[in-house]
């Protein structure tokens, strides 16, 4: 005896398209998040290295201004600099180790605002992140 399946005119032809539409949006958001995180992480590493190089230049008496060295290192190493704004370098409590006493430190701080490569389509979600870095070295000469 033969059994007949009755679908009453219903088919599942569009089910896979609907499932794909429901899965692709979260998947694309995860991929965009991974790309944005990697980009911002690379910029943070470049900022860390630039600030460290500037602080070291101020400590070892190279004759170079730490801010200039930091700016030069940032421009050489940062990827996607066109997506950044507001790069700044500050000192504390001194900008050179000249006339320092034993135990004095040179602190160089850097900050930059970085926009994401892939903007988030969700309202209210930030489209950029503020990055900052600080390097502190003990003065090596008087």
C-alpha positions as CSV (number, residue, x, y, z in Angstrom):
1,X,0.0,0.0,0.0
2,X,1.2,3.4,-0.9
3,X,1.2,6.3,1.5
4,X,0.8,9.8,0.3
5,X,2.1,12.8,2.1
6,X,-0.2,15.7,2.0
7,X,1.3,19.1,2.1
8,X,-1.9,21.0,1.4
9,X,-0.1,23.3,-1.0
10,X,2.7,24.2,1.4
11,X,6.3,23.8,0.4
12,X,9.5,24.6,2.2
13,X,11.1,26.3,-0.8
14,X,11.8,29.6,1.0
15,X,12.7,28.3,4.4
16,X,16.5,28.2,3.7
17,X,16.4,31.8,2.5
18,X,14.6,32.9,5.6
19,X,17.1,31.0,7.8
20,X,20.0,32.5,5.9
21,X,18.6,36.0,6.4
22,X,18.2,35.5,10.1
23,X,21.8,34.1,10.5
24,X,23.7,36.4,8.2
25,X,23.0,39.7,10.1
26,X,24.5,38.5,13.4
27,X,27.4,36.8,11.6
28,X,28.3,40.0,9.7
29,X,28.2,41.9,13.0
30,X,30.6,39.5,14.6
31,X,32.9,39.7,11.6
32,X,32.8,43.5,11.7
33,X,33.5,43.5,15.4
34,X,36.6,41.3,14.9
35,X,37.9,43.6,12.1
36,X,37.2,46.7,14.2
37,X,38.9,45.2,17.3
38,X,41.9,44.2,15.3
39,X,42.3,47.6,13.8
40,X,41.9,49.5,17.1
41,X,44.3,47.0,18.8
42,X,47.0,47.6,16.1
43,X,46.6,51.4,16.6
44,X,46.9,51.0,20.4
45,X,50.1,49.0,19.9
46,X,51.5,51.7,17.6
47,X,50.6,54.4,20.1
48,X,52.3,52.5,22.9
49,X,55.5,52.1,20.9
50,X,55.5,55.7,19.8
51,X,55.1,57.0,23.4
52,X,57.7,54.6,24.6
53,X,60.2,55.8,22.0
54,X,59.5,59.4,22.8
55,X,60.0,58.9,26.5
56,X,63.2,57.0,25.9
57,X,64.5,59.7,23.6
58,X,63.9,62.2,26.4
59,X,65.8,60.1,28.9
60,X,68.9,59.1,27.1
61,X,69.9,62.6,26.0
62,X,69.5,62.2,22.2
63,X,69.0,65.9,21.8
64,X,65.5,65.2,20.3
65,X,62.3,66.5,21.7
66,X,60.2,63.6,23.1
67,X,57.0,65.0,21.4
68,X,58.7,65.1,18.0
69,X,60.0,61.6,18.4
70,X,56.6,60.4,19.5
71,X,54.9,62.1,16.6
72,X,57.4,60.7,14.1
73,X,57.1,57.2,15.4
74,X,53.3,57.4,15.4
75,X,53.2,58.6,11.8
76,X,55.6,55.8,10.8
77,X,53.9,52.9,12.5
78,X,50.1,53.7,12.8
79,X,47.9,52.0,10.2
80,X,44.8,53.9,9.1
81,X,46.0,57.3,10.4
82,X,43.3,58.9,8.2
83,X,40.7,57.4,10.6
84,X,42.3,59.0,13.7
85,X,42.1,62.5,15.0
86,X,43.3,64.6,17.9
87,X,46.7,63.0,18.4
88,X,48.4,64.7,21.4
89,X,51.5,64.3,23.5
90,X,51.9,65.6,27.0
91,X,54.7,65.5,29.6
92,X,54.8,65.2,33.3
93,X,56.3,66.4,35.5
94,X,59.2,67.4,33.2
95,X,59.9,67.3,29.5
96,X,63.6,66.5,29.7
97,X,65.9,64.9,32.2
98,X,68.3,67.9,32.1
99,X,69.1,69.2,35.7
100,X,67.3,66.2,37.2
101,X,68.2,64.5,40.5
102,X,68.6,60.8,41.1
103,X,65.3,59.0,40.9
104,X,63.5,61.6,38.8
105,X,61.3,60.3,36.1
106,X,60.2,61.5,32.7
107,X,56.6,60.7,31.8
108,X,55.2,61.0,28.3
109,X,51.5,60.5,27.6
110,X,49.9,60.1,24.2
111,X,46.3,60.1,23.2
112,X,44.3,59.8,19.9
113,X,40.7,59.2,18.9
114,X,40.2,56.4,16.5
115,X,37.1,55.8,14.3
116,X,36.1,52.2,13.4
117,X,36.7,50.9,9.9
118,X,33.2,49.4,9.7
119,X,30.6,51.7,11.3
120,X,28.0,50.1,13.5
121,X,24.5,50.4,12.0
122,X,22.9,50.4,15.5
123,X,21.8,53.8,16.8
124,X,23.5,54.9,20.0
125,X,26.5,52.7,19.6
126,X,29.8,54.7,19.6
127,X,31.6,54.9,16.3
128,X,35.0,55.7,17.7
129,X,37.2,55.0,20.7
130,X,39.7,57.1,22.6
131,X,43.1,55.5,22.9
132,X,45.8,56.6,25.4
133,X,49.2,55.4,26.5
134,X,51.8,56.4,29.1
135,X,55.5,55.7,29.3
136,X,57.6,56.5,32.4
137,X,61.4,56.2,32.4
138,X,63.8,57.0,35.1
139,X,66.3,59.8,34.2
140,X,69.7,58.3,33.4
141,X,71.8,61.5,33.4
142,X,72.0,64.8,35.3
